[in-house]
Amino acid sequence: MLFKKIFKVILSTILMIGLAGCQANSVTPTVNNEEEQARFDAFTNNEIKNYLEDNYLTIHRTVSKPEVFGVDMNNVVVQMFAPWSEDQFNTTLEEFESSKKEFESFDRDTLTEKQQNTYDIIQDQIELNLITTSTDFEYVGNVFGLFSGIQIAIPQVLTDFVFYDEKDVQDFIILMNSINPMFESYIEYAKKQKDAGYFMADYNVDEIVKYVDNLVNQGYGDEMMTVIEENINAFDGIDDAAKANYIEQAKTSYTESIVPAYMKLAEELTALKDPNNNQFGLAHYENGKEIYELYYRMYTGSNLTIEEAEKMLQEKMTASLQEMQIALMKDPEALELIQNNDLKAGYDSYADMIENLITWSKDHYTEIKIPEYEAVPASKLVSDGVGAYYITPFIDKEGKNFIRVNTNNAELVDNLQTYYYIAHEGVPGHMYYYNYVVQNDIDPYNLLLATYLGFSEGFANYGASYALESANTNETLKEVMRANFDFSWALSAMIDIGIHYRGWTMDEFNSFLESYGYGGIDMTSSYYMTQSNPGVNLSYGVGYFQILDLRTKAETELGDKFDEKAFNDTLLKSGNAPFDIVNKNVEDYIANNK
């Protein structure tokens, strides 16, 4: 199959750009378009089927009737994430090459417009996934990142797991027991990574050890098990005796599988610490800049060069600071609110925020059926770098949607930062996008296999930024907060580029921050959070600002003919797509409305 996304998402694997001319083979003029279109549908459906059969958690979270997608559940292995092995790596390469060869047999011109959109996305993703053909970069990805490592993902998966029937409860116990062998395989990966010269910095190991201590000794694991017990007890599909039995099995799995797995992880990673390991960004590795260029493309989907992105980010930082200064000069009351850290959004609950955001969005976005959704606190074990997250619902069944809010970062409900998080994850952000795609007959391939964080995170930031105007608070304060968010996204993306592409040491990093007023603040954790997760911050900044620039271009060229709802529809026309496609859609929108 083309895309074993687990390698890309969990391993943060680098993507190798090559495939010069991944074009369809020419066909004779007598080709039957309907037959080709049917063959292309069969190809994409088979890709979805194979992907789902390789990803138990994806099936459980996003597909209520896997058989409709051709999935044979007998072929699905119940496991947290697929264990790593060199044999599996080689098998993935073989499957990728087979699917790539079949894809290259299609002529784009014979396909429908909808299929051509999917074709273009697949063609771009083939380029991105050519990483798996390069053993040179096999051990670059950091499995245990401080922001998105598998050690952080596991408690999130377990506490968010939903039971639909008794087999799900049984699978859940199997899932818990799969963690130990999975960790063992990735510890072996880390050892090979060490031998290849790509192991993590000592600081990152120490942070992982602290995380393990929080889980095992500081009560976070107990909290996780409390949530698991509550979830099982809340399930109506089994009687009390069965619930008690499964809870005991879960507790046994925790004490005999999960705790030993985490403790061994801390021990083994500590043994790999070495001051000779690279303590800085990718630029300090051999071929490091080339590696980062691949990360950059993977996380942004951008057609800008890194240098062009840097220039854009610097301009946004300067403009944001000026906007804040001008706003505060005209409204002393807003300045006083900021000085007193009185950043209230004007709402007593997440529910009130959600209701207000839905109402506001109806005037700015094409109205779709918004499912019932709720925001609730996330587990304490969620990374401090996560403000909130949206739990992706079924693509083939209506149901309640959920947002988890990290109370470590958004402790106060009535706060503009919390309001921004809710907007980013819900409506008009991720949840709006997801349900828009489902309801507008965009290929399900787009939801399951198209991973363009530059667009998806950029679109969510774009929505949250404009939605700040709907908060029930001081108007100037909202302007200042929007500019402040813009500055922060640009700053974090610049730091990512600085550490990994420019090779900033800690001193250079601190010097850069001092130039923007952060002198005297210990930002060590920020340096290593970025260092251990190269590229992650780019999608939020680079993607967001490209969307803002596209809107500015459309507003400037169309003037009174600019229609906000039509423009937002244009952004979503191709679903989750690289910016080459998004840019073309906007250019067409402008040309057709002048």
N, C-alpha and C positions, 0 to 999 in steps of 0.2 A: 504494500500500500504506500501511497505518497507520504502521508504525514502521521508519524507516530508522535503526536504532539507532546507526549510525556517527556520525550528527550528535550524538547525545546523549552517547555515551561518549567519543569522541575530541575533539570540540569542547567538551565540557562545556557544551553549549548550555543556556541557560535555558529553563525550561518555563513556558508562559503558562497560567494557570488561568482558564478562562472557561466555556465550554460549559454555560451555565446550563440544567440540565434535559436532559442527554444521555440521554434516555429513549427506549425503543423506541416506535414508532408503535403505536397500538392496532390490534387485528385483530378480525375478526368472530368470534363464538363457534363458527362452523363450521370454523375453521381446523384442518387436519390436523396434530396435534402431531408425528407421525412424519416428515411431510414437512418441517416446520419444523426439526426436529432434524437431519435429513439436510442441509438447506440450511445450517444453522449450522456443521455439521462441514465442509462444502465451503468455507465462508467462512474458517474458521480454518486449514484445510489450505492454502488458497490464500495466506493471509497468510504462513504458514511457507515455502511454496514461493518466493514473491516475495522474502522476506527472505533466504533462502539464496542465491538467484540473484544477489542484490546483494552478497554477502559471501563471497568466495572462502575467506578464512581460516577463517570459521565452518564452512563445509562441510568443509574439510580436517581441522579439529580435532574436530568433533562428530558428523559423519554419515558412516558407512562406505558406505552405499548411497543416495546422493542421489536416485536414480531412484524409490525407494520413496516419497519425499516429493514426487514429481512434478517434480523439478528436471531441466531440460535443461541439461547441462553446456556445450552450445554457446552458451548465453546468459550464461555466467559469465565475467567478465573477471578474469584472473589479475593481481592487484595487491595491494600491501600494504594500503593504505586508499584509498578513493575520493578522487580529487583534488577540491578545492573549486572551484566556479565558481558564479556567480550563476544561470546557466541551470539547473544541477543543483539548486540551492536551489529555484528556481521549479517545476521538475518534481516535486520532492519534495512541495511544497505541493499540487499538483494531484492527485497520487496519494493523499495523505493525505485530502483532501476527498472523493475518490471512495469510498475505503474507509470513511470515517466515515459517509457517506450510506447505504451498504449496511448497516453495522452498526445504524444507527438504525431499520432496517426490521424488526428482530427484536423479538418480545415475550418477555421473560425468562420469563414464566409458562409458556410452551409448551415450555421446554427441560428436559432432565434435570438432576439435581442437579450432576453433574460439569460439564455445559455451563454451568450457572448460575454456578459458581465461575469458569470462564473468562470468562464474560460480565462478571461484576463486575470482574475484573481489567482486561479490555479497556476497560470504561467508565472506570475510573480512569485508565488510561494515555492514553486520548483526551484527558482533561483535561490531563494532564501534557504531552502532545505538541502541544498547541495553541501552544506556543512558536513552532513553525514558521509560524504564521499572523501573526506579529508581526515586521515588519521593524525595529521599534524596538530589538529585542534581538538582531538578526542578528549583530552583531559583538562581543557581550559575552564569549563563550566564549574561554578561553585555550587555543589549540591546543598551545602549547609550555610547559605547566606543569612545574614542577620535580619534581613527584611522579608525574604521569601523562601527561606530554606525549608526542607521537608520536616525538620524538627519543630518548626513553628506551625506548619500546615496541619500536622496530625491532630493536635487538640482541637483546632478549628473544625476539621472534618468530623471528628467524633462527637463534638457537642452540637453540631448543626445537623447531624444525621436524622432523617425522618423515617418513621416506620409506617408502611402502608399495609403490610400483612405480616403474618408470623414468620415467613421465610426471611423477611428483612431483618428481623431480630436475630435469627440464626446467622444470617450473613454478617451482621454487625459483630458478633463474637468472633467469627472467622477473620473479619477485618482487623480486629484488635490483635489477634494472634499472628497476623501477617507482618506486624511491625518489626519484630525481632529479626527474622531472616532478611527482611528488606534492609534494615540498618546494617546487618552484617555485610551484605553485598556492597552497600555504599561506603562502608569503611574500607573495603578492599579497593574500591574506586579511589578513595582519598589517598590510600597508600601509593597507588600507581600515579596519582596526580602529584604526590610528593616527589616520586622518582623522576617524573617528567618536568619538574621544576615549576609547577603551577599551584602548589598548595597555598592555603590561605595565610594571612598574617597572624602573628601570635595574639594580637589584641582580639581578633575575631574568635580564636579558640577560647580565650578566657571568657568572652561574652557567652559563648555556647555553654561553657561549663556553668556559668551563673544561671543560665536558663534551665539547665538540668537540675541544678540545686533548687531553683524555684519550684520546679515540678515535683521533685522527689521529697524535699525537706521543708519547703516554705508554705505548704498548703495549697499551692496552685493545682497540683494533681488531685488533691482531695476535692477541690471545687469542681474540677472537670468530672470526677466520678459522681458528685452530687447531681450535676446536670444530667449525666447519662442515666442515673437512677430515676430522676424525675421524668425524663423522656420515656423511659420504658413504662413507668407507672401510669403515665398519661395516655398510653396506647390502649385503645379499646378493643383491639382484636384478639386479646388473650385474657384468660382469667387470672385471678390474683396469685394462685399457686404457680402458674407458668411465669408470671412476672417475677416473682421471688426467685424462681430457679434461674431465669436469665440474668437477673441482677447479680446473683452469686457467681455465675459464670463470668460476667463482665469484671467483677472485682478480682476474681482469680486471674483473668487475663491481664489485668492491670498490674497486679503484684508479681506475677510470675513471668510475664512477657514484656510489658511496656517499660516498667521500672528498670529491670535488668538491661533492656536494650538501650535506654537513655544513659544509664550509668556506664555501660561499656563504651558507648559513643564518646562520653566525656573523657574516659580513660584513654581510649585509643587516639583521639585527636590531640590530647595533651602530649602523648608520646611523640607526636609528629611535629611538635613545636620546635622551631630552630631559628635563631637570629639570622641565619643565612637565607631563610625563606624571604621572598619578596614581601616587604612590609608596606609597599606603596601600590600605585595603580598599574593598569595593564601596560602602560607605556614603558615600564621598567622590565618587562619580559622581552625575550627575543621575539621580533615581529609583533610587538605589542600594539603599535599604532595600527597595523593592518588588522589585527584582531578586533580592536575597538571600532574600526570602520564598519566591521560586520555587525557588531553589537548595535552600533548607531542605526544602521539600516533596519535591523530587526525590530528595534524598539520605537522607531519613529515612522517607518514606512514613507519617509520623506524623500523628495527629489532635490532637496537642498544639500550642498556639501556641508561638512562640519564647519568649515570656515564661514560659510554663509549663515549657518545656524548661529554661530557665535556672534556674528554681527547683529543679527536679528535680536538675539537675547540681550545683548548689551544695550541696544536701542530701547527695548522694552523696559529694562531696568531704569534707565535714565528717565524715560517718559513717565514711568510709574511714580518715581520719587517726585518729579515735578508736579504731577497730578495731586499727590498727597499734600504737598506744600501749598499749592494754590487753594485747594479745598479748605485746608485748616485756617488759612489766612482770612477767608471770608466768613468763617463761622467759629467764633471762640467757644461756643457751647460744645461743638464736636470735639475740639481740642481738650476741653475739660473732661469730657466723657472718656477719652482715650487715656489721659493722664491718670484718671481714677480707675482705669481698667473696667469701666462700666460699658461693656459691649453687648448689651441686651438686644435680642432680636424682636422681642415683644410677644413671646408665646410661652405658655405654661407647660406645654407637652410636645412630644414628637408628633402626636396625632394632629394637634393644631397646626404645626408647621406643614405637615403633609397636605392637609386640607387647603391651606392657603396657597401652597405651591401648585396644586392641581388647578385651582381656580385661576391663578395668574397665568399658567401655561396655556389655558384655552384661548387666550388673546394673542399668543405668540407662536404657537405650534398647531399644526393640523390636529384636530381633535381625534383621538382614538379611544377605544374602550380601555379605560384604566382599571386594572384589577384591584381588588382590595389589597392593601399592603400596610405593613406595620414595621416600625423601627423599635428595636429592643437592644439592650446592652450586650456587648460581646464578652467573651471569656477574657479573664485577666491575662491569659497566656498568648493572646494575640500580640503581634509585634507592636512596639511603641510607634513604629513608623507608619502604622495603618490608622487612619482616622475613622473609617467606616468601610463596610463592604456590602455589596448586593449579592444575595443568594439567587443564582440563576434558577428560574422555575422550569417546568416542563414546556417543551416547544409544541407539544401535541395535546395539551389538556389545560383547561382553565383552572386556576387555583390561586390561593393567597400568596402574595409575594412578601419577602422579608428583607429588611436591612438590619445589619448589626452595627451598632455604634460603639466604638472603643471609648469607654468612659475614662480611660487613662488620659486620652487626648481631648475629650469633650465632656468633662465631668459635669459642667453646667448645661442644663437643657436650654435655658433661655440665654443663648449666646449666638452671636452672628457666625462664629466658626462652626458651631453645631448646625446652624441653619444651612450653611454652605455645604457641609458634609451630606445632609439629608437631600439637598437639591442635586448634588453630584451623583449620589447613588440611586436616587429615586426619580421623580419627575421634576425637571425635564432632562435628567441625566441618563444613567445606565438603564434604569427600568423603562423609561420612555423609549429609548432606542430599541431595546430588546423586544418590547411588545409591538412597536411600530413595524419591525422587520417581520415578526410572526404574522401580523394582521395585513401586511401588504404584499403577500405572495412573493417575497424574496426567497431565493433558493435556501432550503434548510442547511445546505453546505456552509452558507455564510455564518450561521450561528454556531455550528459545531466545529468547523475546521478552519475558518478564516480568522487568523489571530493578528490583528493590526492594532497594537496598543496605542500607537501614535494617534490613530483616528478615534478609537473608542474612549480613551482617557481624555484626549483633546476635546471631543464632543461633550463629554460629561463636565469638564471644566468650563467650557463655553456656556453650557446651559446654566451651571451654578453661578457663574459670574454675572450674567444678565439677571438671573432670578433674585440676586441680592436686592434689586430695586423693589421687590415685593415685600421685604421685611417691614415690620411695623415699628420703625424707630426713626431716629434723626436722619434726614436725607443726606446731609453732608457726611455723617458717619458711614453711611452705606457707600458713598463714593470713595472715601478713604480706605475702607476695608476692601473694596474691589481692587483698588490700586495696590494695596498691600499684598493681596493674594497674587496679583500679577507679578509683583516684584519677587515674591517668594518662589513662584514657579520658575521664573527666569533665573533667579539666583541658584536654585538647586540644580537646574540643568547645566548652568555654567560651571558649577562645582564638579558635576559628573564629567564634563569634558576636560576640565582642568586637571583633575586627578588621573583620569585614564588616558587622555590623549596628549595633554601637555606635560604630564608626568610630575605634577606638583608634589613636593614633599610636604610634611606637616608645616614647616616654616613658611613655605610659599602659599599654602592654603590659608594659614592664619593671616599672612600679609594681605591676601586678596580680601578676606573678610574685614580686616581693619579698615581698608579703603572704603568700605560701605558701612562703617560705624559699629562693627562687631568686636572692636578691640576690648580685651580684658575679659571676654566670655570664653569659657572652656568649651570648644566645639570638637573635642577629640572624638566623641561618639558619632558626630555627624560625618567626620572624615571617614571613619571606618565603616559606618553604615553604607556610605556611598562606595567605598573601596571594595566591599564584599558583594555588592550588587551592581556591577557595571551596567549602565544603560537604563536602569529602571526609571530614574528621574527624568530622562529625556522625553518619554512619551507624554508626561503631564505638561511639560513646558513647550517643547518644539511642536508637538501636535496641536496644542491649544492655540499657540500664537499663529500658526499657519491658518487655522480656521478663522481667527480674528482678522487676519490680513485678507482672506478671501471675502469676508463680509464687507470689510472696508472697500475693497475693489468693486464689489457689486453695488454697494450704496453710492459710490462715487460715479460710476459709469451709468447707472440707471436713474439716479436722482429720484424724482417723484414716482417713477415706475418700479422702484424697489418694493418688493412685497416680502415681509419678514417670514410669513408662513411658507411661502413658495420657496424662499431661499433655504429655510431649514429642511424642507422636503428634498431639495436638491442635494444638500449635504448627505441625506440618508438614502438617496436614490439607489446606490450600489451596496447599501449595508456597510459592513465593516470592510474597508478597502484601503489600498495604498493611496498616497496623495496624488500620484499621477492620474488615477481614475477620478478621484474627488475633484481635482483641479479641472479636469476636462468637463466634468458635469457642470461645474460652476461657470466655466467659459461658455458652454452651450446655453445655460440659463440666461446669461447676460446677453448673448447674441440674439436669442429668441425673444427678448423682451425690450430691446431698444426701440 
